[in-house]
Amino acid sequence: MPTSIQVEIEHRRYVEIVPARRDARGRLYITTMEPGQHRALIKLFVERRGRRTPLQTIDIRDLPADPQRRLPMDLTSRILPGGRMRVRLYVEGKLFIERMVPVGHLLGPSRSLLAALALLALLALGSVFWMLRTTFGPVDEPPAEVAVEQEEPGEPVTPEPEVDAAEPDRPDEPVDPDDISDPEPEAVAEIDPEEEPEVAAELDPEIDPDDEPAIAPEVHTVRFSPESANLRAAERVKLVSVAERLSQHDLTVRLDGHTAIAGSTEGRRALSRRRAETVRDFLLSEGIDAERFVEIRALGASKPLTRDPDEQQLNRRVEIVEIEE
């Protein structure tokens, strides 16, 4: 039975969402269990040879629930190159959350790897055949008999005097230049100029291959709707990418909350703080340590990006300012 990835439904049924093979895709229509449900757990399992083992649980929070009906959702998945499965949840046709799940241990060897192994096997067989032929060589055949014709009797032939091999050549004897063979040139190893920097880098003791390149701190902006501190679906996807970046690099952050220029000063500051705390809570749910947040500032409308009344959506924001340690 082929390996597959399944989703637990209603705590008792398991439905396949994608087969465990490269570049596979799947789509599943699901709903919340009850009307008005704001949180859901999507449990992924691996089905292999009749045995089911947990793969990962995705915690979905702040669903836009309707108290009159169960919320319809679409769950899609695709196995990407590199052994990762991308899981996306669409709520009422809009992307709500995205996750990357490692599944490389479930996939078999790729076609390119099998082709490379086959080529290596052919090369190994060729090398063995060449070594055997070089070692034993072809069997020597007996020399063929040569018929010698008898010369007809005639005048006696005077034999030429033998020349002593140790005697030096006579200077007056002409030498045919065509008989002089040029000495074979010695084999010279060709050096690829593109490989020289790589060799130099391997021999240079001052280069540490474990050193990581420095990461320049960035500022990430999260937008909000008017008079709201709730995260929109697109901003949640953005925060997932920010959380992945923070988990991979040693960076701390400062959260600056902002609002539009309308309203009272106290009301603007309170709203800007709620927005900053919403961003912090989401990053905490993604596994970012609380110690990474060095400061939360409720700036209200004190630092607007624009004062144009038609562009106040630019001011309703939280800025995630990275601080390199």
C-alpha positions in Angstrom: 0.0 0.0 0.0 1.5 3.4 -1.0 2.4 5.9 1.7 -0.1 8.8 2.1 -0.6 11.9 4.3 -4.1 12.0 5.9 -6.2 14.5 7.9 -8.1 13.5 11.0 -11.8 14.4 10.7 -14.1 14.6 13.7 -11.6 12.7 15.9 -12.5 9.3 14.3 -12.1 9.4 10.5 -9.0 9.9 8.4 -9.1 11.3 4.9 -6.1 11.3 2.5 -5.1 14.8 1.4 -2.0 14.0 -0.7 0.1 10.8 -1.6 3.6 10.8 -0.3 5.4 11.3 -3.6 7.3 14.1 -5.2 5.4 17.0 -6.7 2.1 15.5 -5.5 -0.9 17.8 -4.9 -4.1 17.5 -2.9 -7.2 19.5 -2.0 -9.8 18.8 0.7 -13.0 20.7 1.6 -13.5 20.9 5.4 -15.6 22.8 7.9 -15.5 23.7 11.6 -17.2 21.2 13.9 -19.6 23.8 15.4 -21.1 27.1 14.4 -19.2 30.1 15.9 -16.0 28.1 16.4 -13.0 30.4 16.5 -10.2 27.8 16.9 -9.4 24.6 15.1 -6.7 21.9 15.1 -5.7 20.3 11.8 -4.0 17.0 12.6 -1.8 15.4 9.9 -1.0 11.7 9.9 1.2 9.4 7.8 -0.5 6.2 6.6 2.1 3.5 5.7 1.6 -0.2 5.5 -1.6 -0.1 7.5 0.0 1.9 10.4 -0.8 5.5 11.1 1.7 7.8 12.9 1.3 11.6 13.7 3.1 14.0 11.4 2.2 17.5 12.6 -0.7 19.4 14.2 -1.5 22.9 12.9 -3.2 25.2 15.4 -5.6 27.6 13.7 -6.8 30.6 15.8 -9.0 33.7 15.3 -11.2 32.1 12.7 -13.9 34.5 11.4 -16.6 32.3 12.8 -20.3 32.7 12.0 -22.6 31.7 14.9 -25.3 30.7 12.5 -23.4 28.1 10.5 -20.2 26.0 10.3 -17.3 27.8 8.6 -16.4 26.4 5.2 -12.7 26.0 4.4 -10.4 24.6 1.8 -7.2 22.7 2.8 -4.6 22.4 0.0 -1.2 20.7 0.0 1.7 20.3 -2.4 5.0 18.5 -1.9 7.8 20.8 -3.1 11.4 20.0 -4.1 13.7 19.7 -1.1 11.4 17.4 0.9 8.9 20.0 2.2 5.1 20.0 2.0 3.3 23.3 1.7 -0.1 23.4 3.5 -2.5 26.3 2.9 -5.9 27.0 4.5 -8.4 29.1 2.6 -11.3 30.5 4.5 -14.2 31.6 2.3 -11.9 31.7 -0.8 -9.2 33.8 0.9 -5.8 32.5 2.1 -5.8 32.4 5.9 -2.7 30.6 6.9 0.3 28.7 5.3 2.7 26.2 6.9 5.7 24.2 5.7 5.9 20.6 6.9 9.1 18.5 6.4 8.3 15.2 4.6 11.6 14.3 3.0 11.9 11.2 5.1 8.7 9.9 3.5 9.8 10.2 -0.1 11.9 7.7 -2.0 15.0 8.5 -4.1 14.4 10.9 -7.0 14.8 9.9 -10.6 18.0 12.0 -11.0 19.5 10.2 -8.0 18.6 6.8 -9.5 20.1 7.8 -12.9 23.3 9.0 -11.2 23.6 5.6 -9.3 23.1 3.7 -12.6 25.8 5.8 -14.3 28.2 5.1 -11.4 27.5 1.4 -11.7 28.2 1.4 -15.4 31.5 3.3 -14.8 32.5 0.9 -12.1 31.9 -2.1 -14.4 33.9 -0.4 -17.2 36.8 0.2 -14.9 36.8 -3.5 -13.8 36.7 -4.7 -17.4 39.6 -2.4 -18.3 41.7 -3.5 -15.3 41.2 -7.2 -16.2 42.1 -6.6 -19.8 45.2 -4.6 -18.8 46.3 -7.3 -16.3 46.0 -10.4 -18.5 46.1 -8.9 -22.0 45.4 -10.8 -25.2 46.8 -14.3 -25.7 50.1 -14.2 -27.8 49.7 -16.1 -31.1 52.6 -18.1 -32.7 54.4 -16.2 -35.4 53.4 -17.0 -38.9 55.8 -18.8 -41.2 57.5 -16.7 -43.8 58.5 -18.3 -47.1 62.1 -17.4 -48.2 62.7 -17.2 -51.9 66.0 -18.7 -53.2 68.2 -16.4 -55.2 69.3 -17.5 -58.6 73.1 -18.3 -58.8 75.0 -15.4 -60.2 77.9 -13.2 -59.2 79.2 -13.6 -55.7 78.1 -10.9 -53.4 80.8 -9.3 -51.3 79.5 -8.9 -47.7 79.6 -5.5 -46.2 82.0 -5.0 -43.3 80.3 -4.9 -39.9 80.2 -1.6 -38.1 81.1 -1.7 -34.4 78.2 -0.3 -32.4 80.6 1.5 -30.1 82.4 3.2 -32.9 81.2 6.9 -33.3 79.5 7.9 -36.5 81.7 9.2 -39.2 81.4 13.0 -39.7 81.5 12.6 -43.5 78.4 10.4 -43.7 75.3 12.4 -44.6 72.2 12.2 -42.3 68.7 12.2 -43.6 66.8 14.8 -41.7 63.6 12.8 -42.2 65.2 10.0 -40.1 65.5 12.2 -37.1 62.4 12.0 -35.0 61.4 14.8 -32.7 61.3 13.8 -29.0 57.8 13.5 -27.7 56.8 16.4 -25.4 56.3 15.7 -21.8 52.7 15.5 -20.6 51.6 18.7 -19.0 48.7 18.7 -16.6 46.1 21.2 -17.6 44.8 23.5 -14.8 41.3 24.9 -15.0 41.6 28.5 -14.0 38.1 28.4 -12.6 39.2 25.8 -10.0 42.1 27.8 -8.6 40.0 30.1 -6.3 38.3 27.0 -4.8 41.6 25.3 -4.1 43.0 28.5 -2.6 39.9 28.8 -0.4 40.4 25.3 0.9 44.1 25.9 1.8 43.6 29.3 3.4 43.6 28.7 7.2 42.0 32.2 7.8 38.7 31.2 6.1 36.2 29.6 8.5 33.6 27.7 6.5 31.2 27.7 9.5 31.0 31.5 9.6 27.6 32.7 8.5 27.2 36.0 6.5 25.9 38.9 8.4 22.2 39.6 8.1 21.2 43.2 7.8 18.3 44.1 10.1 15.0 45.0 8.4 11.7 46.7 9.3 8.5 44.8 8.6 5.1 46.6 8.4 1.8 45.0 9.4 -1.4 46.9 8.2 -4.7 47.1 10.0 -8.3 48.0 9.2 -9.8 51.2 10.6 -10.5 51.1 14.3 -9.4 47.5 14.5 -6.6 45.5 16.1 -7.4 42.2 14.4 -5.0 40.7 12.0 -6.2 40.2 8.4 -5.4 37.0 6.5 -2.7 38.5 4.3 -1.0 40.0 7.3 -1.0 36.6 9.1 0.9 35.1 6.1 3.4 38.0 6.3 3.9 37.4 10.0 4.6 33.7 9.4 7.5 34.6 7.2 8.7 37.1 9.8 8.6 34.4 12.5 10.6 32.0 10.2 13.3 34.7 9.7 13.5 35.5 13.4 13.8 31.8 14.3 16.7 31.4 11.9 18.7 34.4 12.9 19.8 35.9 16.2 17.7 39.1 16.1 15.6 41.0 18.7 12.7 43.2 17.7 11.0 46.4 18.8 7.2 46.8 18.1 6.0 50.3 17.2 2.2 50.7 17.1 0.7 53.5 15.0 -2.8 54.8 14.1 -4.4 57.2 11.7 -4.4 60.9 12.7 -8.1 61.2 13.5 -9.5 60.7 17.1 -8.3 61.6 20.6 -4.8 61.2 21.8 -5.6 58.7 24.5 -7.8 56.7 22.2 -5.1 56.6 19.5 -2.4 55.4 21.9 -4.6 52.7 23.4 -5.4 51.4 19.9 -1.8 51.5 18.8 -0.8 49.4 21.9 -3.5 46.8 21.2 -2.2 46.5 17.6 1.4 46.0 18.8 0.3 43.4 21.4 -1.7 41.5 18.7 1.5 41.2 16.6 3.5 40.1 19.6 1.0 37.5 20.6 0.9 36.1 17.0 4.7 35.8 16.9 4.7 34.1 20.4 2.2 31.5 19.0 4.7 30.9 16.2 7.4 29.9 18.7 9.3 33.2 19.1 10.6 33.6 22.7 9.3 36.5 24.7 12.8 37.7 25.4 13.2 38.6 21.8 10.8 41.6 22.2 12.9 44.3 23.8 10.3 47.0 23.7 6.7 47.8 22.7 5.9 51.4 22.0 2.3 52.8 21.6 3.0 55.8 19.4 -0.6 56.5 18.4 -0.6 59.2 15.6 2.6 60.9 16.7 4.6 59.6 13.8 2.4 59.4 10.7 3.7 58.4 7.3 1.2 60.9 5.7 -1.3 63.5 6.7 -3.4 63.1 3.5 -6.9 62.2 4.7 -7.3 59.9 1.6 -4.2 57.8 2.5 -4.7 57.2 6.2 -4.5 53.4 5.6 -0.8 53.9 5.5 -0.7 55.1 9.1 -2.7 52.2 10.5 0.2 49.9 11.1 2.7 48.1 13.4 6.4 48.3 12.5 8.5 45.3 13.5 12.0 46.8 13.9 14.8 44.3 14.0 17.7 45.0 16.3 21.0 43.1 15.7 22.5 41.8 18.9 
